Amino acid sequence: MKNILKAVAIYLKDWKNLLVHSLVGFGILGIAIFLPVTPLLRIAFLVMVIVLNVIRMRWERSRIKKADTI
């Protein structure tokens, strides 16, 4: 449980994640105002953004580790 909370804290402290989630939030709000979309589609889009951010963070971490070993 501690590892999960630590991972969530790290995820939420990353400024790139905050920026992406803010942009997605404004995008969803704009779409909701101008184009009615089902809540399921909005949730799917949000989950997709989270998955892509996790992949990006893992890729960046592995790139930094490789740079440290060289």
Distance bins in CASP14 RR format, pairs under 12 A and 6 or more apart:
PFRMAT RR
TARGET T0000
AUTHOR 0000-0000-0000
RMODE 2
METHOD distances of the structure
MODEL  1
1 7 0 0 0 0 0 1 0 0 0 0 0
1 8 0 0 0 0 0 1 0 0 0 0 0
2 8 0 0 0 0 0 1 0 0 0 0 0
2 9 0 0 0 0 0 1 0 0 0 0 0
3 9 0 0 0 0 0 1 0 0 0 0 0
3 10 0 0 0 0 0 1 0 0 0 0 0
4 10 0 0 0 0 0 1 0 0 0 0 0
4 11 0 0 0 0 0 1 0 0 0 0 0
5 11 0 0 0 0 0 1 0 0 0 0 0
5 12 0 0 0 0 0 1 0 0 0 0 0
6 12 0 0 0 0 0 1 0 0 0 0 0
6 13 0 0 0 0 0 1 0 0 0 0 0
7 13 0 0 0 0 0 1 0 0 0 0 0
7 14 0 0 0 0 0 1 0 0 0 0 0
7 54 0 0 0 0 1 0 0 0 0 0 0
7 57 0 0 0 0 1 0 0 0 0 0 0
7 58 0 0 0 0 0 1 0 0 0 0 0
7 61 0 0 0 0 0 1 0 0 0 0 0
8 14 0 0 0 0 0 1 0 0 0 0 0
8 17 0 0 0 0 0 1 0 0 0 0 0
8 50 0 0 0 0 0 1 0 0 0 0 0
8 54 0 0 0 0 0 1 0 0 0 0 0
9 17 0 0 0 0 0 1 0 0 0 0 0
10 17 0 0 0 0 1 0 0 0 0 0 0
10 53 0 0 0 0 0 1 0 0 0 0 0
10 54 0 0 0 0 0 1 0 0 0 0 0
10 57 0 0 0 0 1 0 0 0 0 0 0
10 58 0 0 0 0 0 1 0 0 0 0 0
10 61 0 0 0 0 0 1 0 0 0 0 0
11 17 1 0 0 1 0 0 0 0 0 0 0
11 18 0 0 0 0 1 0 0 0 0 0 0
11 20 0 0 0 0 0 1 0 0 0 0 0
11 21 0 0 0 0 0 1 0 0 0 0 0
11 50 0 0 0 0 1 0 0 0 0 0 0
11 51 0 0 0 0 0 1 0 0 0 0 0
11 53 1 0 0 1 0 0 0 0 0 0 0
11 54 1 0 0 1 0 0 0 0 0 0 0
11 56 0 0 0 0 0 1 0 0 0 0 0
11 57 1 0 0 1 0 0 0 0 0 0 0
11 58 0 0 0 0 0 1 0 0 0 0 0
11 61 0 0 0 0 0 1 0 0 0 0 0
12 18 1 0 0 1 0 0 0 0 0 0 0
12 21 0 0 0 0 1 0 0 0 0 0 0
12 50 0 0 0 0 0 1 0 0 0 0 0
12 53 0 0 0 0 0 1 0 0 0 0 0
12 57 0 0 0 0 0 1 0 0 0 0 0
13 57 0 0 0 0 0 1 0 0 0 0 0
14 20 0 0 0 0 1 0 0 0 0 0 0
14 21 0 0 0 0 0 1 0 0 0 0 0
14 50 0 0 0 0 0 1 0 0 0 0 0
14 53 1 0 0 1 0 0 0 0 0 0 0
14 54 0 0 0 0 0 1 0 0 0 0 0
14 56 0 0 0 0 1 0 0 0 0 0 0
14 57 1 0 0 1 0 0 0 0 0 0 0
14 58 0 0 0 0 0 1 0 0 0 0 0
14 60 0 0 0 0 1 0 0 0 0 0 0
14 61 0 0 0 0 0 1 0 0 0 0 0
15 21 0 0 0 0 0 1 0 0 0 0 0
15 22 0 0 0 0 0 1 0 0 0 0 0
15 53 0 0 0 0 0 1 0 0 0 0 0
15 57 0 0 0 0 0 1 0 0 0 0 0
16 22 0 0 0 0 0 1 0 0 0 0 0
16 23 0 0 0 0 0 1 0 0 0 0 0
16 49 0 0 0 0 0 1 0 0 0 0 0
16 52 0 0 0 0 0 1 0 0 0 0 0
16 53 1 0 0 1 0 0 0 0 0 0 0
16 54 0 0 0 0 0 1 0 0 0 0 0
16 56 1 0 0 1 0 0 0 0 0 0 0
16 57 0 0 0 0 1 0 0 0 0 0 0
16 60 0 0 0 0 1 0 0 0 0 0 0
17 23 0 0 0 0 0 1 0 0 0 0 0
17 24 0 0 0 0 0 1 0 0 0 0 0
17 49 0 0 0 0 1 0 0 0 0 0 0
17 50 0 0 0 0 1 0 0 0 0 0 0
17 52 0 0 0 0 0 1 0 0 0 0 0
17 53 1 0 1 0 0 0 0 0 0 0 0
17 54 0 0 0 0 1 0 0 0 0 0 0
17 55 0 0 0 0 0 1 0 0 0 0 0
17 56 0 0 0 0 1 0 0 0 0 0 0
17 57 1 0 0 1 0 0 0 0 0 0 0
17 60 0 0 0 0 0 1 0 0 0 0 0
18 24 0 0 0 0 0 1 0 0 0 0 0
18 25 0 0 0 0 0 1 0 0 0 0 0
18 49 0 0 0 0 0 1 0 0 0 0 0
18 53 0 0 0 0 0 1 0 0 0 0 0
19 25 0 0 0 0 0 1 0 0 0 0 0
19 26 0 0 0 0 0 1 0 0 0 0 0
19 49 0 0 0 0 0 1 0 0 0 0 0
19 53 0 0 0 0 0 1 0 0 0 0 0
19 56 0 0 0 0 0 1 0 0 0 0 0
20 26 0 0 0 0 0 1 0 0 0 0 0
20 27 0 0 0 0 0 1 0 0 0 0 0
20 45 0 0 0 0 0 1 0 0 0 0 0
20 46 0 0 0 0 0 1 0 0 0 0 0
20 48 0 0 0 0 0 1 0 0 0 0 0
20 49 1 0 0 1 0 0 0 0 0 0 0
20 50 0 0 0 0 1 0 0 0 0 0 0
20 51 0 0 0 0 0 1 0 0 0 0 0
20 52 0 0 0 0 1 0 0 0 0 0 0
20 53 1 0 0 1 0 0 0 0 0 0 0
20 54 0 0 0 0 0 1 0 0 0 0 0
20 56 0 0 0 0 1 0 0 0 0 0 0
20 57 0 0 0 0 0 1 0 0 0 0 0
21 27 0 0 0 0 0 1 0 0 0 0 0
21 28 0 0 0 0 0 1 0 0 0 0 0
21 45 0 0 0 0 0 1 0 0 0 0 0
21 46 0 0 0 0 1 0 0 0 0 0 0
21 49 1 0 0 1 0 0 0 0 0 0 0
21 50 0 0 0 0 1 0 0 0 0 0 0
21 52 0 0 0 0 0 1 0 0 0 0 0
21 53 0 0 0 0 1 0 0 0 0 0 0
22 28 0 0 0 0 0 1 0 0 0 0 0
22 29 0 0 0 0 0 1 0 0 0 0 0
22 49 0 0 0 0 0 1 0 0 0 0 0
23 29 0 0 0 0 0 1 0 0 0 0 0
23 30 0 0 0 0 0 1 0 0 0 0 0
23 45 0 0 0 0 0 1 0 0 0 0 0
23 46 0 0 0 0 0 1 0 0 0 0 0
23 49 0 0 0 0 1 0 0 0 0 0 0
23 53 0 0 0 0 0 1 0 0 0 0 0
24 30 0 0 0 0 0 1 0 0 0 0 0
24 31 0 0 0 0 0 1 0 0 0 0 0
24 42 0 0 0 0 1 0 0 0 0 0 0
24 43 0 0 0 0 0 1 0 0 0 0 0
24 45 1 0 0 1 0 0 0 0 0 0 0
24 46 1 0 0 1 0 0 0 0 0 0 0
24 47 0 0 0 0 0 1 0 0 0 0 0
24 48 0 0 0 0 1 0 0 0 0 0 0
24 49 1 0 1 0 0 0 0 0 0 0 0
24 50 0 0 0 0 1 0 0 0 0 0 0
24 52 0 0 0 0 0 1 0 0 0 0 0
24 53 0 0 0 0 1 0 0 0 0 0 0
25 31 0 0 0 0 1 0 0 0 0 0 0
25 32 0 0 0 0 1 0 0 0 0 0 0
25 33 0 0 0 0 0 1 0 0 0 0 0
25 42 0 0 0 0 1 0 0 0 0 0 0
25 45 0 0 0 0 1 0 0 0 0 0 0
25 46 0 0 0 0 1 0 0 0 0 0 0
25 49 0 0 0 0 1 0 0 0 0 0 0
26 32 0 0 0 0 0 1 0 0 0 0 0
26 33 0 0 0 0 0 1 0 0 0 0 0
27 33 0 0 0 0 1 0 0 0 0 0 0
27 34 0 0 0 0 0 1 0 0 0 0 0
27 35 0 0 0 0 0 1 0 0 0 0 0
27 37 0 0 0 0 0 1 0 0 0 0 0
27 42 0 0 0 0 1 0 0 0 0 0 0
27 45 0 0 0 0 1 0 0 0 0 0 0
27 46 0 0 0 0 0 1 0 0 0 0 0
27 49 0 0 0 0 0 1 0 0 0 0 0
28 34 0 0 0 0 0 1 0 0 0 0 0
28 35 0 0 0 0 0 1 0 0 0 0 0
28 37 0 0 0 0 1 0 0 0 0 0 0
28 39 0 0 0 0 0 1 0 0 0 0 0
28 41 0 0 0 0 1 0 0 0 0 0 0
28 42 1 0 1 0 0 0 0 0 0 0 0
28 43 0 0 0 0 1 0 0 0 0 0 0
28 44 0 0 0 0 0 1 0 0 0 0 0
28 45 1 0 0 1 0 0 0 0 0 0 0
28 46 1 0 0 1 0 0 0 0 0 0 0
28 48 0 0 0 0 0 1 0 0 0 0 0
28 49 0 0 0 0 1 0 0 0 0 0 0
29 35 0 0 0 0 0 1 0 0 0 0 0
29 37 0 0 0 0 0 1 0 0 0 0 0
29 42 0 0 0 0 1 0 0 0 0 0 0
30 36 0 0 0 0 0 1 0 0 0 0 0
30 37 0 0 0 0 1 0 0 0 0 0 0
30 42 0 0 0 0 0 1 0 0 0 0 0
31 37 1 0 1 0 0 0 0 0 0 0 0
31 38 0 0 0 0 0 1 0 0 0 0 0
31 39 0 0 0 0 0 1 0 0 0 0 0
31 41 0 0 0 0 1 0 0 0 0 0 0
31 42 1 0 0 1 0 0 0 0 0 0 0
31 45 0 0 0 0 1 0 0 0 0 0 0
31 46 0 0 0 0 0 1 0 0 0 0 0
32 38 0 0 0 0 0 1 0 0 0 0 0
32 39 0 0 0 0 1 0 0 0 0 0 0
32 41 0 0 0 0 0 1 0 0 0 0 0
32 42 1 0 0 1 0 0 0 0 0 0 0
32 45 0 0 0 0 0 1 0 0 0 0 0
35 41 0 0 0 0 0 1 0 0 0 0 0
35 42 0 0 0 0 0 1 0 0 0 0 0
36 42 0 0 0 0 0 1 0 0 0 0 0
37 43 0 0 0 0 0 1 0 0 0 0 0
37 44 0 0 0 0 0 1 0 0 0 0 0
37 45 0 0 0 0 1 0 0 0 0 0 0
37 46 0 0 0 0 0 1 0 0 0 0 0
38 44 0 0 0 0 1 0 0 0 0 0 0
38 45 0 0 0 0 0 1 0 0 0 0 0
39 45 0 0 0 0 0 1 0 0 0 0 0
39 46 0 0 0 0 0 1 0 0 0 0 0
40 46 0 0 0 0 0 1 0 0 0 0 0
40 47 0 0 0 0 0 1 0 0 0 0 0
41 47 0 0 0 0 0 1 0 0 0 0 0
41 48 0 0 0 0 0 1 0 0 0 0 0
42 48 0 0 0 0 0 1 0 0 0 0 0
42 49 0 0 0 0 0 1 0 0 0 0 0
43 49 0 0 0 0 0 1 0 0 0 0 0
43 50 0 0 0 0 0 1 0 0 0 0 0
44 50 0 0 0 0 0 1 0 0 0 0 0
44 51 0 0 0 0 0 1 0 0 0 0 0
45 51 0 0 0 0 0 1 0 0 0 0 0
45 52 0 0 0 0 0 1 0 0 0 0 0
46 52 0 0 0 0 0 1 0 0 0 0 0
46 53 0 0 0 0 0 1 0 0 0 0 0
47 53 0 0 0 0 0 1 0 0 0 0 0
47 54 0 0 0 0 0 1 0 0 0 0 0
48 54 0 0 0 0 0 1 0 0 0 0 0
48 55 0 0 0 0 0 1 0 0 0 0 0
49 55 0 0 0 0 0 1 0 0 0 0 0
49 56 0 0 0 0 0 1 0 0 0 0 0
50 56 0 0 0 0 0 1 0 0 0 0 0
50 57 0 0 0 0 0 1 0 0 0 0 0
51 57 0 0 0 0 0 1 0 0 0 0 0
51 58 0 0 0 0 0 1 0 0 0 0 0
52 58 0 0 0 0 0 1 0 0 0 0 0
52 59 0 0 0 0 0 1 0 0 0 0 0
53 59 0 0 0 0 0 1 0 0 0 0 0
53 60 0 0 0 0 0 1 0 0 0 0 0
54 60 0 0 0 0 0 1 0 0 0 0 0
54 61 0 0 0 0 0 1 0 0 0 0 0
55 61 0 0 0 0 0 1 0 0 0 0 0
55 62 0 0 0 0 0 1 0 0 0 0 0
56 62 0 0 0 0 0 1 0 0 0 0 0
56 63 0 0 0 0 0 1 0 0 0 0 0
57 63 0 0 0 0 0 1 0 0 0 0 0
57 64 0 0 0 0 0 1 0 0 0 0 0
58 64 0 0 0 0 0 1 0 0 0 0 0
58 65 0 0 0 0 0 1 0 0 0 0 0
59 65 0 0 0 0 0 1 0 0 0 0 0
59 66 0 0 0 0 0 1 0 0 0 0 0
60 66 0 0 0 0 0 1 0 0 0 0 0
60 67 0 0 0 0 0 1 0 0 0 0 0
61 67 0 0 0 0 0 1 0 0 0 0 0
61 68 0 0 0 0 0 1 0 0 0 0 0
62 68 0 0 0 0 0 1 0 0 0 0 0
62 69 0 0 0 0 0 1 0 0 0 0 0
63 69 0 0 0 0 0 1 0 0 0 0 0
63 70 0 0 0 0 0 1 0 0 0 0 0
64 70 0 0 0 0 0 1 0 0 0 0 0
END
